[in-house]
């Protein structure tokens, strides 16, 4: 029997894998919906909510700030928002444990700015080096006091001194985010125009937008950097705000205006996590098999929808079959890998793929196994994720006997022709995960082709998919449904 601390032997199939995988709800959507439900004008019901470490940490944080979140059925929660007069804090304040969840450490501090007193933020040791500076700068520009040991470096831990909240303000874009508030209500966050450099993470923008309707004058957020990584995630935030009746103007590139007003309560389902679908779809590419994921949204703001264009670059075919039952709003995405003339799997070198963002570790695994060169560019911001993913991917590739050129914002793989039959230059190894769920799935994908790959701390996948080891093993061993 394997002890939880023992390395996990990555399953290696004996032939092409064929199966269907139902992935759990999107972490990104789950935690956005939870924040908005906690600030809404009435109780909300969320279905298909992801049960993972990140979502549990978000629920704990929002509960500590005064929301009531109750599971009323498997995967369904009812959220009673914080009181109208805002989150209440006990004498001496309260402490929020962010774990290693970027959405908690970025999304909750702006909400804590509405609290009646101090809110202390901390997290896992690895979280204490993740960049937080733009959030702290944004709160300071809004007149919110933030102090603590991490503020000098722009990291956790720190304390947000809540400015209180005046209650729910009237709806409407009249006057814009720089307009006034009738009656001159005191307390709360004034809002208005601020500038933030969100080059390091789209979460810096999303965090401030999600709470902006509760600011006196809303928010006019201006991004000062060259570009924002993962723009789909900001599009997701804008979409869920609008779904809650919030007026958002994003017509000017790099600028977002959010009107002050109520956040309408939600009754909605969470889409499957398309980013987490990636490793399972990669099984088809790596083995020359076929893997299907049902309930794939026909239209979505999730960055994981990029798999439709990324995987064909590796020689796979991608097919989307709309479901008649819901009018084609969802369907089944099916990926079929390529076989060479010898009947063995063939992963073609993809050339340059730009902007894979959080999908990069899975794309890197396929680049490592491909028979030609591949380059992942525009991914420098991944150095500030759960770990420095560029360095981690370079290190673990070396552990396998492979080479990769690591640049400031790119990784270049030469390709390893012959690896699918075990005759290539790569060899087995025990791979480290760095407490990073996507490094764990990178190792699992590599283990499909390279013999004797083990993964240290596969349990780190619980961050976004607690059942990953079982789901992966069942699919690879042929018992997936």
C-alpha positions in Angstrom: 0.0 0.0 0.0 1.4 3.4 -1.0 1.8 5.9 1.8 0.5 9.4 1.0 4.1 10.8 1.3 5.5 8.2 -1.1 6.0 9.2 -4.7 3.0 8.4 -6.9 3.9 6.1 -9.8 2.5 7.8 -12.9 0.3 5.3 -14.8 1.6 4.4 -18.3 -0.9 2.9 -20.7 -0.2 -0.1 -23.0 -1.8 1.5 -26.0 -4.1 4.3 -27.2 -6.4 5.5 -24.5 -10.1 6.0 -25.2 -12.5 7.4 -22.7 -14.8 10.2 -21.4 -14.0 12.4 -18.5 -16.3 14.7 -16.6 -14.3 17.5 -15.0 -15.5 19.4 -11.9 -16.5 23.0 -11.8 -14.2 25.9 -12.7 -12.2 27.2 -9.8 -12.0 30.6 -11.4 -15.7 30.9 -11.8 -16.5 29.3 -8.5 -14.5 31.8 -6.5 -15.7 34.8 -8.6 -19.3 33.8 -8.0 -18.7 33.2 -4.3 -17.3 36.8 -3.9 -20.2 38.4 -5.8 -22.7 36.3 -3.9 -21.2 37.4 -0.6 -21.8 41.1 -1.7 -25.2 40.5 -3.4 -28.5 42.1 -2.5 -30.0 38.8 -1.4 -29.3 35.1 -1.1 -27.8 33.3 -4.0 -27.7 29.6 -5.1 -24.7 28.3 -6.9 -24.7 24.8 -8.6 -21.7 22.8 -9.8 -19.5 24.5 -7.3 -16.0 23.1 -7.2 -15.0 21.4 -4.0 -11.2 21.9 -3.7 -8.7 23.4 -1.3 -8.9 26.8 -3.1 -12.7 27.0 -3.0 -12.8 25.9 0.6 -10.3 28.6 1.5 -12.5 31.1 -0.2 -15.6 29.9 1.6 -13.7 30.1 4.9 -12.6 33.7 4.2 -16.1 34.9 3.2 -17.7 33.2 6.1 -15.2 34.8 8.5 -16.2 38.2 7.0 -19.9 37.6 7.7 -21.4 35.6 4.8 -23.3 32.4 5.4 -22.5 29.6 2.9 -24.3 26.3 3.2 -24.2 23.2 1.1 -27.8 22.3 0.4 -27.1 19.5 -2.0 -23.9 17.9 -3.5 -22.1 20.7 -5.4 -24.9 23.2 -4.6 -24.4 26.0 -2.1 -26.7 28.8 -0.8 -24.9 32.0 0.0 -26.5 34.6 2.4 -24.4 37.8 1.8 -22.6 39.9 4.4 -24.8 42.4 6.2 -25.8 45.6 4.4 -23.5 47.6 6.6 -20.6 45.4 5.5 -18.3 42.8 7.0 -17.9 43.0 10.8 -14.7 42.3 12.5 -14.2 41.4 16.2 -12.0 43.5 18.5 -8.4 43.0 17.3 -9.6 42.0 13.9 -9.6 38.6 12.2 -7.2 36.5 10.2 -7.7 35.1 6.7 -5.6 32.1 5.7 -5.1 32.3 2.0 -3.3 29.0 1.7 -1.7 29.1 -1.7 -4.8 30.3 -3.5 -4.2 33.3 -5.7 -7.9 34.1 -5.9 -8.2 34.3 -2.1 -5.0 36.4 -1.5 -6.0 38.8 -4.4 -9.8 38.9 -4.4 -10.5 39.1 -0.6 -8.4 42.1 0.5 -10.5 44.6 -1.5 -13.6 43.1 0.1 -11.9 43.4 3.5 -11.5 47.1 2.8 -15.3 47.3 3.4 -14.9 45.7 6.9 -15.4 47.5 10.2 -11.9 46.8 11.4 -8.5 45.2 10.6 -8.3 42.0 8.6 -5.0 40.1 8.7 -3.9 38.1 5.7 -1.4 35.2 5.7 -0.9 32.0 3.8 1.3 29.0 3.1 5.1 29.5 3.1 5.1 29.4 -0.7 2.4 32.1 -0.8 4.6 34.5 1.1 6.6 35.2 -2.1 3.8 35.6 -4.6 3.4 39.1 -5.9 0.7 41.3 -4.2 2.1 44.8 -4.8 -0.5 46.0 -7.4 -3.3 45.0 -5.0 -1.7 46.8 -2.1 -1.0 49.8 -4.3 -4.5 49.9 -5.6 -6.0 49.8 -2.1 -3.6 52.6 -1.0 -4.7 54.7 -4.0 -8.3 54.1 -2.8 -7.4 55.5 0.6 -7.4 52.1 2.4 -4.6 51.7 4.9 -2.6 48.5 4.5 0.4 47.6 6.7 2.3 44.6 8.0 5.6 42.7 7.4 5.0 42.0 3.7 4.0 45.4 2.5 7.6 46.5 1.8 8.1 43.6 -0.6 4.5 43.6 -1.9 3.7 40.2 -0.5 1.8 38.5 2.3 1.5 38.8 5.3 -0.3 42.2 5.7 -3.3 43.8 7.4 -6.1 45.6 5.6 -7.7 48.2 7.9 -11.3 48.2 6.8 -12.8 51.6 6.0 -16.3 50.3 6.6 -19.1 50.5 4.1 -22.1 52.9 3.7 -24.4 50.1 2.6 -25.7 49.5 -0.9 -25.7 52.5 -3.2 -28.0 53.4 -6.0 -27.5 51.8 -9.4 -26.5 53.6 -12.6 -23.6 54.8 -14.6 -24.7 58.4 -14.3 -21.7 60.5 -13.4 -19.5 57.6 -14.2 -17.1 56.0 -11.8 -15.9 59.5 -11.0 -19.4 60.7 -10.1 -20.7 61.6 -6.6 -23.0 59.9 -4.2 -26.3 61.4 -3.1 -26.6 62.4 0.5 -22.8 62.4 1.1 -22.8 59.1 3.1 -19.7 58.8 5.2 -17.6 55.8 5.6 -16.6 53.2 3.1 -14.2 53.3 0.2 -14.6 56.4 -2.0 -13.5 54.7 -5.3 -12.9 56.7 -8.5 -9.9 56.6 -10.8 -6.8 54.6 -9.9 -3.9 53.3 -11.9 -2.5 49.7 -11.5 0.2 47.8 -13.3 -1.3 44.4 -13.8 1.4 43.0 -16.0 2.1 40.3 -13.4 -1.4 38.9 -13.2 -4.9 39.5 -14.5 -6.1 38.8 -10.9 -4.9 42.3 -9.9 -7.6 43.8 -12.2 -10.3 41.2 -11.4 -9.8 41.6 -7.6 -10.6 45.3 -7.7 -13.4 45.1 -10.2 -15.3 42.5 -8.2 -15.8 44.7 -5.2 -16.0 48.0 -7.1 -19.8 48.3 -7.2 -19.7 48.7 -3.4 -17.4 51.8 -3.6 -19.0 55.2 -3.3 -18.1 56.2 -6.8 -17.5 52.8 -8.3 -14.1 52.4 -10.0 -12.2 53.6 -13.1 -9.3 51.3 -13.3 -6.4 52.1 -15.7 -3.8 49.5 -16.4 -0.4 51.1 -16.8 1.7 48.2 -18.1 2.3 47.0 -21.6 -0.2 44.1 -21.5 -2.2 42.0 -19.1 -1.7 38.2 -19.2 -4.7 35.9 -19.4 -7.1 38.6 -20.7 -9.8 35.8 -20.7 -9.8 35.9 -16.9 -10.7 39.7 -16.9 -13.3 39.0 -19.5 -14.7 36.4 -17.2 -14.8 38.9 -14.3 -16.6 41.5 -16.5 -19.1 38.8 -17.7 -20.0 37.7 -14.2 -20.4 41.3 -13.0 -22.8 42.0 -15.8 -24.7 38.8 -15.0 -25.2 40.3 -11.6 -26.6 43.5 -13.1 -23.5 45.6 -12.6 -22.7 48.2 -15.3 -19.2 47.7 -16.6 -17.6 49.8 -19.5 -14.6 48.1 -21.0 -14.7 49.8 -24.3 -11.3 51.5 -23.9 -8.4 48.9 -24.0 -6.7 48.7 -20.7 -9.4 50.6 -18.8 -12.5 49.4 -16.9 -15.2 51.5 -15.4 -17.5 49.9 -12.9 -20.6 51.8 -11.8 -21.6 51.9 -8.1 -24.8 50.0 -7.4 -26.3 46.8 -6.1 -25.0 43.3 -7.0 -27.9 41.2 -8.0 -28.3 37.8 -6.3 -27.4 34.7 -8.4 -29.0 31.4 -9.3 -26.6 29.8 -11.7 -24.5 26.8 -12.5 -20.7 26.8 -12.7 -19.1 25.7 -16.0 -16.7 22.7 -15.9 -13.0 23.7 -15.4 -11.6 23.8 -19.0 -8.1 24.4 -17.8 -8.2 21.2 -15.7 -9.6 19.4 -18.7 -6.3 20.0 -20.5 -4.2 17.1 -19.0 -7.0 14.6 -19.7 -7.3 15.8 -23.3 -3.5 15.5 -23.5 -3.9 11.8 -22.8 -5.4 11.5 -26.3 -2.5 13.4 -27.9 0.2 11.5 -26.1 -1.2 8.0 -26.7 -2.9 8.4 -30.1 -6.2 7.8 -28.5 -9.5 9.6 -28.1 -10.7 11.5 -25.0 -14.1 13.3 -24.7 -15.2 16.0 -22.2 -19.0 16.5 -22.0 -20.7 19.7 -20.9 -18.1 21.9 -22.7 -19.6 25.4 -23.2 -20.1 26.5 -26.8 -19.2 30.1 -25.7 -17.1 30.8 -22.6 -14.7 33.3 -21.1 -12.5 30.5 -19.7 -8.9 30.4 -20.9 -9.1 26.6 -21.1 -11.2 27.0 -24.3 -7.8 27.7 -26.0 -7.3 23.9 -26.0 -9.4 23.9 -29.2 -6.6 25.7 -31.0 -3.5 24.5 -29.0 -3.9 20.8 -29.4 -4.1 20.7 -33.2 -0.6 22.2 -33.2 0.5 18.9 -31.7 -1.1 16.9 -34.6 -4.4 16.2 -32.8 -7.9 16.7 -34.2 -10.5 18.5 -32.1 -14.2 18.1 -32.6 -17.1 19.9 -30.8 -20.5 18.3 -31.0 -23.3 20.6 -29.7 -25.8 19.0 -27.3 -29.4 19.1 -28.6 -30.9 19.0 -25.1 -29.8 22.5 -24.2 -30.0 24.1 -27.7 -26.3 23.8 -28.3 -25.2 26.0 -25.5 -22.9 23.1 -24.4 -21.6 20.0 -26.1 -18.9 17.4 -26.1 -15.3 18.2 -27.0 -13.4 15.3 -28.4 -9.7 15.2 -29.0 -8.1 12.4 -31.1 -4.4 12.0 -31.2 -2.3 11.2 -34.2 -0.7 7.9 -35.1 2.4 7.5 -37.3 2.7 5.0 -40.2 4.2 2.5 -37.7 1.0 2.7 -35.6 2.7 4.5 -32.8 1.5 7.8 -31.3 3.0 10.9 -33.0 3.1 14.2 -31.3 4.2 16.8 -33.8 6.4 19.8 -32.9 4.0 22.8 -32.5 6.4 25.6 -33.3 5.7 28.8 -31.4 2.5 28.9 -29.2 2.0 32.3 -27.6 0.1 33.1 -24.4 -0.7 29.6 -23.0 -0.8 31.2 -19.4 -1.9 28.6 -16.9 -2.2 26.0 -19.6 1.6 26.2 -20.1 2.7 23.2 -17.9 0.5 20.8 -19.9 1.5 22.3 -23.2 5.2 22.0 -22.0 4.7 18.3 -21.3 3.5 17.8 -24.9 6.4 19.9 -26.2 8.8 17.7 -24.3 7.4 14.6 -25.9 7.0 16.0 -29.4 9.1 15.0 -32.4 10.0 18.5 -33.3 10.6 21.9 -31.7 8.1 23.8 -29.7 8.3 27.2 -28.0 5.9 28.6 -25.4 6.1 32.4 -25.4 4.6 35.3 -23.4 4.5 33.3 -20.1 6.9 35.3 -17.9 4.1 36.0 -15.5 4.1 32.3 -14.5 7.1 33.1 -12.4 4.8 34.6 -9.9 2.3 31.7 -9.7 2.3 28.8 -7.1 6.0 28.5 -7.9 8.3 30.0 -10.6 6.8 27.7 -13.2 9.4 28.4 -15.9 12.3 27.5 -13.7 10.4 24.5 -12.3 9.6 23.1 -15.8 13.3 23.6 -16.8 14.5 21.8 -13.7 12.1 18.9 -14.0 12.8 18.5 -17.8 16.5 18.2 -16.8 15.7 15.6 -14.2 14.2 13.5 -17.1 17.3 13.9 -19.2 15.8 16.5 -21.5 16.8 20.0 -22.4 14.9 23.3 -22.6 16.0 26.8 -23.2 14.6 29.1 -20.5 14.2 32.8 -21.3 12.7 35.6 -19.3 9.2 34.9 -20.7 9.6 31.7 -22.8 10.5 28.1 -22.9 11.9 26.4 -26.0 12.0 22.6 -26.4 14.0 20.9 -29.1 11.7 17.9 -29.5 12.5 14.3 -28.6 11.8 12.1 -31.7 11.4 8.5 -30.8 10.4 9.0 -27.2 6.9 7.5 -27.6 8.4 4.0 -27.9 10.8 4.5 -25.1 13.9 4.9 -27.3 14.3 8.6 -27.0 16.8 10.5 -24.8 14.3 10.9 -21.9 14.3 8.5 -18.9 12.3 8.0 -15.8 12.7 10.0 -12.6 10.8 11.2 -9.5 9.5 14.6 -10.4 9.0 17.4 -7.9 5.7 19.4 -7.7 6.7 22.4 -5.7 3.3 22.5 -4.1 2.0 23.4 -7.5 -1.0 21.4 -8.9 -0.1 22.1 -12.5 3.5 20.8 -12.0 1.9 17.6 -10.7 -0.3 17.3 -13.9 2.8 18.1 -16.0 4.5 15.1 -14.5 1.4 12.9 -15.0 1.3 13.7 -18.7 5.0 13.0 -19.2 4.6 9.7 -17.4 2.2 8.6 -20.2 5.1 8.1 -22.5 8.3 7.9 -20.3 8.7 4.8 -18.3 9.2 4.9 -14.5 8.0 8.4 -13.8 6.9 9.1 -10.3 5.4 12.2 -8.8 6.2 13.6 -5.4 3.2 15.0 -3.6 0.5 14.2 -6.1 -1.9 15.3 -3.4 -1.2 18.9 -4.3 -3.7 18.5 -7.1 -6.4 18.9 -4.4 -5.9 22.6 -4.9 -8.3 22.5 -7.8 -9.1 18.8 -8.3 -9.1 16.6 -5.2 -10.0 13.4 -7.2 -7.3 13.8 -9.9 -5.2 10.7 -9.0 -8.3 8.4 -9.2 -9.7 10.1 -12.3 -6.3 9.9 -14.1 -5.7 6.3 -13.1 -9.2 5.2 -14.3 -8.8 6.9 -17.6 -5.3 5.7 -18.3 -6.0 2.2 -17.2 -9.1 2.0 -19.4 -11.9 2.2 -16.8 -12.8 5.9 -17.3 -16.4 6.6 -18.3 
